[in-house]
Amino acid sequence: MTLPQTPDNWRKSSRSSNQTNCVEVGRVGDGAAVRDTKDRSAGYVTTTRQQWTAFLDAVKNNRFE
């Protein structure tokens, strides 16, 4: 699958309040893009919808330490 080059609709978690030590997630076609809020110009990483869903599931089920 080819994802579009420019993500849009960037969002930061409401739980991060005014913190700068977090990430933002943007929409990319049928997937997601992730970037560091401290250095947005550094670029972003893209995932497919399936990859993003699997990642969120792992986070929600405490599979990372």
C-alpha positions as CSV (number, residue, x, y, z in Angstrom):
1,M,0.0,0.0,0.0
2,T,1.3,3.5,-0.8
3,L,0.5,6.1,1.8
4,P,0.1,9.8,0.9
5,Q,3.1,12.0,1.5
6,T,1.5,14.7,3.6
7,P,-0.2,13.8,6.9
8,D,-3.1,16.0,8.1
9,N,-5.3,16.4,11.2
10,W,-2.3,16.2,13.6
11,R,-3.5,15.5,17.2
12,K,-1.8,15.4,20.6
13,S,-3.3,13.4,23.4
14,S,-5.5,15.4,25.7
15,R,-3.7,13.6,28.6
16,S,-0.5,15.4,27.7
17,S,-1.9,18.8,28.8
18,N,0.8,21.4,28.1
19,Q,3.6,18.9,28.1
20,T,6.2,19.0,25.2
21,N,7.5,15.6,25.8
22,C,5.0,13.7,23.7
23,V,4.1,12.7,20.2
24,E,1.4,13.7,17.8
25,V,-0.6,11.4,15.5
26,G,-1.8,12.5,12.0
27,R,-4.0,10.9,9.4
28,V,-2.3,9.4,6.3
29,G,-4.6,7.7,3.8
30,D,-5.7,4.5,5.5
31,G,-3.0,4.7,8.2
32,A,-1.3,7.0,10.7
33,A,1.7,9.2,11.0
34,V,3.6,9.8,14.2
35,R,6.0,12.7,15.0
36,D,7.8,14.2,18.0
37,T,6.2,17.4,19.3
38,K,9.6,18.8,20.4
39,D,11.0,18.5,16.9
40,R,8.2,18.5,14.3
41,S,10.7,19.4,11.5
42,A,12.5,16.1,12.0
43,G,9.8,14.3,10.1
44,Y,7.4,11.5,10.9
45,V,6.9,7.7,10.8
46,T,3.9,6.2,8.9
47,T,2.0,3.0,9.6
48,T,-0.8,1.2,7.9
49,R,-4.2,0.9,9.6
50,Q,-3.4,-2.7,10.6
51,Q,-0.1,-1.8,12.1
52,W,-1.5,1.2,14.1
53,T,-4.4,-0.9,15.4
54,A,-2.0,-3.6,16.6
55,F,0.2,-1.0,18.3
56,L,-2.7,0.6,20.1
57,D,-4.0,-2.8,21.2
58,A,-0.5,-3.7,22.6
59,V,-0.3,-0.4,24.5
60,K,-3.8,-0.8,25.9
61,N,-3.0,-4.4,27.1
62,N,0.3,-3.4,28.8
63,R,2.5,-5.4,26.4
64,F,5.3,-2.8,26.7
65,E,7.3,-2.0,29.8
